Amino acid sequence: MRQLNSEYQQLRQARLDRKGEYKNQYDQLSAIRKERQKDIQTRQQEFEKEMMQKEEAKQKKQHDSDLIACDTLERLLQQVLDQQEQDVEELGIDGNPAQERIQLVNSPIEQEEDDGVDTSVLMIPLGIMELFWEIHVQVPVRFTEIEPTLNRIRERRAELSR
């Protein structure tokens, strides 16, 4: 019986030793896991911060681009109005390397004498149309739409300037 008790005590002691080893291993793995989670969380926060900075820079660049587009379109449409008063039907665009032109077909001055209906058409090159789309302003099609479009461009610039 003593021999059986001593073997039982030895097994019990071995089990307690292993239990302590397993607990130490578990504690080490748990500490490593927590450390990794902290590292992951830190990297995630740094990544999100970096992405926010990139997004802000992108928005600022787009904002500046939109302001430039507003100024350019306002200048171009104002030139069309000014040139129409001088009865010139073609307008060259300054500063545009492609020298695109806004063309006015069926002068509205001639039509005022006829029936008062505006059948004039603005022929606007794609590069200039893209500026309208960039700032989300409808492209004018007729001469009489230039003034409301100028007002909308000014409103858009005011929105962007805030």
C-alpha positions as CSV (number, residue, x, y, z in Angstrom):
1,M,0.0,0.0,0.0
2,R,2.9,2.3,0.8
3,Q,4.3,1.7,-2.6
4,L,1.0,2.5,-4.2
5,N,0.7,5.7,-2.2
6,S,4.2,6.7,-3.2
7,E,3.6,6.1,-6.9
8,Y,0.3,8.0,-6.6
9,Q,2.2,10.9,-4.9
10,Q,4.8,10.9,-7.7
11,L,2.1,11.0,-10.4
12,R,0.4,13.8,-8.5
13,Q,3.6,15.7,-8.3
14,A,4.4,15.1,-12.0
15,R,0.9,16.4,-12.9
16,L,1.4,19.5,-10.8
17,D,4.8,20.2,-12.4
18,R,3.3,19.8,-15.9
19,K,0.4,22.0,-14.9
20,G,2.8,24.7,-13.8
21,E,4.8,24.4,-17.0
22,Y,1.6,24.6,-19.1
23,K,0.4,27.6,-17.2
24,N,3.8,29.3,-17.8
25,Q,3.6,28.5,-21.5
26,Y,0.0,29.8,-21.7
27,D,1.0,33.0,-19.9
28,Q,3.9,33.6,-22.2
29,L,1.8,33.0,-25.3
30,S,-0.9,35.2,-23.9
31,A,1.6,38.0,-23.3
32,I,3.0,37.6,-26.8
33,R,-0.6,37.7,-28.3
34,K,-1.4,40.9,-26.3
35,E,1.8,42.5,-27.4
36,R,1.1,41.6,-31.1
37,Q,-2.4,43.0,-30.8
38,K,-1.1,46.3,-29.4
39,D,1.4,46.4,-32.3
40,I,-1.3,45.7,-34.8
41,Q,-3.5,48.4,-33.3
42,T,-0.7,50.9,-33.3
43,R,0.1,50.2,-36.9
44,Q,-3.6,50.4,-37.8
45,Q,-3.8,53.8,-36.2
46,E,-0.7,55.0,-38.0
47,F,-2.1,53.7,-41.3
48,E,-5.4,55.4,-40.8
49,K,-3.7,58.7,-39.8
50,E,-1.5,58.5,-43.0
51,M,-4.6,57.7,-45.1
52,M,-6.4,60.7,-43.6
53,Q,-3.4,63.0,-44.4
54,K,-3.3,61.7,-48.0
55,E,-7.1,62.2,-48.4
56,E,-6.8,65.7,-47.0
57,A,-3.9,66.5,-49.5
58,K,-6.0,65.0,-52.3
59,Q,-9.0,67.0,-51.4
60,K,-6.9,70.2,-51.1
61,K,-5.4,69.5,-54.5
62,Q,-8.9,68.9,-56.0
63,H,-10.2,72.0,-54.2
64,D,-7.4,74.1,-55.7
65,S,-8.1,72.6,-59.1
66,D,-11.8,73.3,-58.8
67,L,-11.1,77.0,-57.9
68,I,-8.8,77.3,-60.9
69,A,-11.5,75.7,-63.1
70,C,-14.1,78.2,-61.8
71,D,-11.8,81.1,-62.6
72,T,-11.0,79.9,-66.0
73,L,-14.6,79.2,-67.0
74,E,-15.8,82.5,-65.7
75,R,-13.1,84.3,-67.7
76,L,-13.9,82.3,-70.8
77,L,-17.7,82.9,-70.6
78,Q,-17.2,86.5,-69.8
79,Q,-15.0,86.8,-72.9
80,V,-17.7,85.2,-75.0
81,L,-20.2,87.8,-73.7
82,D,-17.7,90.7,-74.3
83,Q,-16.8,89.5,-77.8
84,Q,-20.5,89.0,-78.7
85,E,-21.1,92.6,-77.9
86,Q,-18.4,93.4,-80.4
87,D,-20.2,91.0,-82.8
88,V,-17.3,88.6,-83.1
89,E,-18.4,85.0,-83.6
90,E,-15.1,83.1,-82.6
91,L,-13.2,83.5,-79.4
92,G,-9.7,82.2,-78.8
93,I,-8.8,81.0,-75.3
94,D,-5.8,82.6,-73.7
95,G,-3.4,80.4,-71.9
96,N,-4.6,77.2,-73.4
97,P,-1.8,75.4,-75.3
98,A,-4.2,73.7,-77.7
99,Q,-5.7,77.1,-78.6
100,E,-9.2,75.6,-78.4
101,R,-12.0,77.9,-79.4
102,I,-15.6,78.5,-78.2
103,Q,-17.6,79.1,-81.3
104,L,-21.0,80.7,-81.4
105,V,-23.3,79.6,-84.2
106,N,-26.4,81.7,-85.2
107,S,-25.6,85.0,-83.5
108,P,-28.3,86.0,-80.9
109,I,-28.0,89.6,-82.0
110,E,-29.4,88.7,-85.5
111,Q,-32.2,86.7,-83.9
112,E,-33.4,89.5,-81.7
113,E,-34.4,91.3,-84.8
114,D,-36.3,88.2,-86.1
115,D,-38.6,86.6,-83.5
116,G,-36.8,86.9,-80.2
117,V,-36.2,83.1,-79.8
118,D,-32.6,82.2,-79.1
119,T,-31.5,79.5,-81.6
120,S,-27.8,80.3,-81.0
121,V,-25.6,77.3,-80.2
122,L,-22.3,77.4,-78.3
123,M,-19.8,74.9,-79.6
124,I,-17.5,74.1,-76.7
125,P,-14.4,71.9,-77.0
126,L,-14.2,68.8,-74.9
127,G,-11.3,70.2,-72.8
128,I,-13.5,73.1,-71.7
129,M,-16.5,70.9,-71.1
130,E,-14.5,68.8,-68.8
131,L,-13.8,71.9,-66.6
132,F,-17.6,72.3,-66.3
133,W,-18.0,68.7,-65.3
134,E,-15.1,68.9,-62.8
135,I,-16.9,71.7,-60.9
136,H,-20.4,70.1,-61.3
137,V,-21.9,72.9,-63.3
138,Q,-24.1,72.4,-66.3
139,V,-22.5,73.2,-69.6
140,P,-24.3,76.2,-71.4
141,V,-25.7,75.3,-74.8
142,R,-27.2,78.6,-75.9
143,F,-25.9,82.2,-75.7
144,T,-28.7,83.1,-73.3
145,E,-27.5,80.4,-70.8
146,I,-24.1,82.1,-70.4
147,E,-25.2,84.6,-67.8
148,P,-27.0,82.1,-65.5
149,T,-24.0,79.8,-65.9
150,L,-21.7,82.6,-64.9
151,N,-23.8,83.1,-61.8
152,R,-23.7,79.4,-60.9
153,I,-19.9,79.4,-61.4
154,R,-19.6,82.3,-59.0
155,E,-21.8,80.5,-56.5
156,R,-19.7,77.4,-56.8
157,R,-16.5,79.4,-56.3
158,A,-18.0,80.9,-53.2
159,E,-18.9,77.4,-51.9
160,L,-15.3,76.2,-52.5
161,S,-13.8,79.3,-50.9
162,R,-15.4,78.5,-47.5
